[in-house]
Amino acid sequence: MRTWEALPDSLRLPQVRPYWESLYKKRRQLLLKRLMDLLAALVLLLPLSVPLGLIALAVKLDSKGPVFFRQERVTAYGRLFRIHKFRTMAHGAEGSSLTLAHDARITRTGAFLRRYRLDELPQIFDVISGDMSFVGTRPEVPGYVQAYQPEYLATLLLPAGITSQASIRFLDEEKLLAQAQDVDKVYLEQVLPRKMEINLESLRRFSLWQDAKTLVRTAAAVFGREG
């Protein structure tokens, strides 16, 4: 966790300061969080190697194009990185940053991967590199970050996450946006503010115990959707 003076100018704002002060007091927990992320990712890498290989093969056989979808996202301190995800759309048809339910661009394999969030498994490599954490605010594309209100920037004090409380609440975000005429407008004016409200509350309440509960709730939400 950086000192206040070491933060980029874009984050040294009055609206961000209370969140930084709260997190800085917990910097030992944050160090332990990083060590636990790295250890867990390395341990999981071996048992996940077989499903990762099988999914990669399924993606390749289902449609032409690369196995992975790489897109520029924003993580801690406003740093840019290229996220790893299994490709779930027809090659060259990605287009918009947002995907809707029943989107014609989604492949058959992609629909299954998205349903159970298996397309995000390769993000384990982003955790190992330090670009992401298992739990944290989902990384947005630069264009959406530029539209952040000053307080939202506090979410950039920590690495982006694979899952979060906001991710659980908005697990069916694609269905919510499917009815919108202007998807970007609805996302920026209605969905993003609500997600950020949850993300900021998670920052205020950060603890390793809360992270553990988020991971359990994510698994329950993803695999309990039928009920």
N, C-alpha and C positions, 0 to 999 in steps of 0.2 A: 504494500500500500504506500503510494507516494505521499510525501509531505505536501502541505497546501502550496508552498512556493514552487514545488516541482511539477505541479499540474499544468497542463496547457492553458493558455489564456482563455480559451473557449469554455473551460470548466470552472475557472476561478470566479464564480458568480455568487451573489448573496443567496440566491435560491438554492444553490448546490451546497453551500457551506454547512448547513445543519446535518446533511446526510454524510458529508465527508467527516465531520467531527464524530458522529456516531460510529462510523465504520473504522475510523483511525484508532479508536479506543479498543476495537476488536481485531487489531492487525495480527495478533498472534493466532487467533482463530482463522483469519484469512490465510495466513501462511500454512496452517495445518490443513485448511480446505484445499489449497493447491497441492500439497503433498499427497493428500488422500485421493484427489482427482487423478494425479499422475500414477499412483500405485494401482488404483482400481482399473484405470484404462489399460495399463500394461498387463495386469492379471487377466482382464477380460479379452485381451487381444487374441490369446491362444484359442480359447473355446469359441470365440466368435469367428475365427478364421474360416471354418467350414461353412457356416451360414452366409458369411460375406461372399465367399467364393460361389456358392450356389445362387445367391441373389444376383451377383454380377453376371453369371452365365444366363440366368433367366432374362435379365434386362437386355443382354446382347442378342439373344435369340428372338426376343419379342419384336424388336424394331431396330432399324439401322441407327447408328450413332454411337457416341462414346458411352461407357458404363456410368461415368460420374457426371453430375451437373455441378459446375463450379460457377459461383457468382460472388461478386464483391459485396461484402457486408462490413459493418462497423462494430468494433469490439472496444475493450477498455481504453480509456483516454482518447477516444476518437480514432484509434488506429484502424486502418483498412486491412482486411484479409479476404482470402477466397475460400468460402465454405465448401465442405465436401458433402455431397448428397448423391444417392443413387438417382440416375435420370429416370423420371417418371412420365416425361412427355415425349412426343415425337421430336426427333432431332430437328433443330432449327425453328421450332414452333413455340419456344418459351415466351417470347414477347413480354407481356405485362408481368410486373413483379408479384402480382396477386393471382391466385388460382381459385376458380369457382367450382362448386360441386357440379358434377356431370360435365366438366370442361371437355370439349371435344379433343383437346390437345393431349389429354392423358391416355397413356397406353393401357392395355389390359393388365399387364404386370404392374404398371405404375399405380393403378387404382387400388390394387391389393396392398402394395407397399405403403401407400398413403394412409389407408384405413387403419393400419396397425403401426404407423410411423416407422416402419422398417427402412424407409428411404433415408432416415436420419442416422442409421447405424454408422456410416463412415465418418460421422463427426467425432468418433472416438479418436481419430487422427488429429482433429483440431484440438481436442482436449490434451493430448500428449504434447502437441506443439505449444500449448499455452494460450492459443487464440480463443479457446472456449473453456467452459466449466460444465460439469454435469447439470448444475442448477444455476440459473441466472436468467436475466432478461434475454429473450430471444433477439438475435441480431437482425437489425433492419438494414435495408439498402441505403446508401448514402442520401438518395433523394428524400426519403422519409425522415431521416435524421436531421436534414436541413430544415425541416418543417417543425421540429421539436420546439415546444415551449421551454423557457429557461430551466424550469424545475425538472423537466424530463431528462435533461442532460446528466442528472445525478446518476442515472442508470449506467452511464459510461464510466463510473468510478471502478467498476468491477468487470471482469471478462463476461462476454455474452454466454448464455447457457443453452444446453440442449432442451431443457424443460424448465418450467416455472409454474407458479400458481396461476398466472395469467394464461399460460398455455393450456392448463387444465380447464379453466373456465371457458376458454374459447376453442375447445377441441374441435367444434363443428363450425369454425369461422367461415369455411368455404361455403357452407350452406346458407349462412347468414348473409353473405355478400352476393349470393347468386341472384337475389331478387332486386339488387340495386341497379339503377340505370347508370349512375356514375360511380363505379366501384372505388376509384381512388378518393373521390370526395367523401363518400360514406366512410371509408376506412380512416381517413385523416380526421374527419370531424366527429365521428361517432365511436368507431371501434378503438382506434388508437388511444384516445383520452381515457377510456374505461380500462384498457389494458395497462396504461401507464399508472393509473390510480392504484391498481393492484401491485404493479412492479415496485412503485415507490413505498407502498406499505410493507412489502417484503424486504426492502432495504432497511427500513426503520426497525424491523423485527429480526434482522439477520442473526442466525445462529446455526451451528452445525446440526443441531437437533431439528430445526425448521427445514433445513436442506434434506435431511433424511426423510422427514414426513412428506415432503414434496415428491421425492422419488417414489415412495410407496403409493401416494395418491395418483401419480402419473400412470403407474402400472395398472392400478385398479380402474382408472378412467378409460385407458386405452383398451384393455381386455374385457371390460365390463360394459362396453357400449351397447351390446345386444340387449342388455337388461335395462 
